[in-house]
Amino acid sequence: MSYPTEYAHVQAALERAESAAGAAEGHGMLCGMLCAGGRSGRDRWIDEVLGGSPPGTNLLASEARALLAQLYAETQQRLHDDEFGFELLLPEDVQPVQTRADALSEWCQGFVLGFSAGGISDSSRLPADVGELLRDFTEITRVEADPDADANDEEGSYVEIVEYVRMGVLLIYEELHPVQGGPGLQ
């Protein structure tokens, strides 16, 4: 199941708006902010992704803002999905594994930045599994595809890491936002 708002469409809109962040990094940032408590809100996230360009400054930025607002709503809905429909916004599978691995690295970088910006001020108070996942995500930002590796092995490794990150995000979200509706750690 993919997002109605596709990676290529978001990436193109961000490039036209001369955004400082790409689609993968921006979506990672959003997920990190939402997992951390979402105190910063949709408009702050959009401003971060677009580099602070004010609403209505130009048509391209307005188009990107509208698309990001849609992605925000879709992502919030997917994080609450009982059927685990949440996905990372990454390039399509037809792209070379190196391109997808680079985007995954950017996604994890965005997540770690967004988590910090989302209001978690004391990481020592986080559950141990959340801290471990954050460390793993940080390590993934440093991963590079091996140009000499077998293509099938690289593909398999990439798919496994994407699934690990996807399930890790869902676990972090659940740990910090219990079903009872309690707030995340502040």
N, C-alpha and C positions, 0 to 999 in steps of 0.2 A: 504494500500500500504506500503510495507516494503522496506528497503534499500537492494540493491543487496549485500552489505556488511553487514552481519548479526552480531548481538551482540555476539553470542557464538563464531563465527569465530575470531572476533576482540579480544575478551577477551582471548581466547586461545593463540593467537599470542603474545599478550602483556605479558601473564604469561610466555610463553617460552622465551621471550626476557628480562624477569625479570624487567619489567616496574614498575615504582613507581606508576603509575595510572592505573586504570582499564578502561574498554571500556566505561562505563557510564560516569565516571568522565572526561575522555579524550574528549568524544563527547560534554559534557556540556561545557568544557573549549573552545573547538573549536567554538561552537555556541556563547558563550560570547564574544570571540575575534572578530568574524565576526560581531556581532551586534554592538560592540563598535567602529568599524571602520576598523578592520582587518589590522591595520598597521603592526602588527607583522609577518604576513605571514605564509604560510604553513610550511616552514622548521623550523621556531622558534617553532610553535605549536608542531610539531613532536618531536623536541628536548625536549620540556617541558614534553610531555607525556612519552617519553622513558628515561627521567632522564638524558639527555645530552649525551647519548652514541653516538659517532661520526659515520657518515655513513660508511658502509663497515667494521665495526669492527668485526662483526661475521654474520654468515648466518641467525641466528634467529632474530637479530636486523634488518638486511636488509629486511627480510620477513615482519616484523612488519612495517617498514618504507614504504614499497610498499603498504601494506594494508591501512595504515593511509593516504597516499597520495590519494588513491582511495576514502576513506571516506571523505576526505577534499573536493574533487571535487564533490562528490555526495551531500554533505551537502550544499555547495555553490549553486548548481543547485536547490536544494529543497527550499532553502530560497527565491529564486527568482521565484518559481513556482506560477503562477497565480491561480492554482487550489488548493492551500494550501496543497500540498503533503508532506510538511515537517513533520518529525516525530522525536521523541527522540529515541536515540539508547539505548534500554532497553532490559532486558531478555524477552524471549517469554512468552506468556500467560500461558503456561503449567507449568511454574515455580511457586512455592508457593508465595502467596501474600507478605509474609515477605521478601523474596529474592528480589522481584520486588520493594517493598517499599524502601528497603535499597539501591538498585541501583538508584531509583529516587532521593533519598536524596543525593547520590554521584553525580548524574547528576547536580542537582541544585548547589551543592558546586562547582563543576567544572565551571558551568556557571558564578557564581559570581566571581570566581578567574580569569577566562578568560576575563570577562568584564573589570575588573580592569587592567589586563595585556594588554588589547587591546587598551588602550590609552585614556580612559576617565579620565581626571585629576581632574575635578571639578563636582562632582555629584550634586551640587546645581543648575547647569545650565541645568540639565535634565528636560524634561517634567514631570509633576506631576505623570502621569500614569506610566511612566517608573520607576521612583523612588519607587512608590508603588509596582510594580511588583518585583523589585529587593529586597525589604524588604520581600515580600511574599516568594520569592525563598529562601531567607536566613532562614525564618521560616521553610520551607519545609525540610531544611537540618537537622532539629531537630525532625522531625516526626518519630514516630515508630508505627508499627502495634500493635494493642491490641490483645494479645493471647487469651483473653476470649471473644472477639467479635464474632458475627455471621459471618461466612465465606462469605455469600452473601453480607452483609453490608460492610465488609472489601473490597471485590472485587469492589463493586459499588463506594466506596469512592476512592479507588486507581484509577479507570478509570476516575473519575471526576477530580482528581488532575492532572493526566497526561494530560488530555485535557486542563485544565486551564494553565498548564505550556507551552504546545505546542502552544496554541493560544497567550499566553503572549509573547513568543519568537517572534512570527510573528509580533505582535504589536510593540514590542521594535524595531525590525529590520525596520519595516515600518516607525516608528517615527524618527529614526536616519538616515534612508536612503530613503528619499522621492523618489517617482517615477521619479521626474524630474532629478534624477541622482546627486543631490547635495551630498556633503560629510557629514558624520556623525559628531557629535560634537567632538571637539578635546580638 
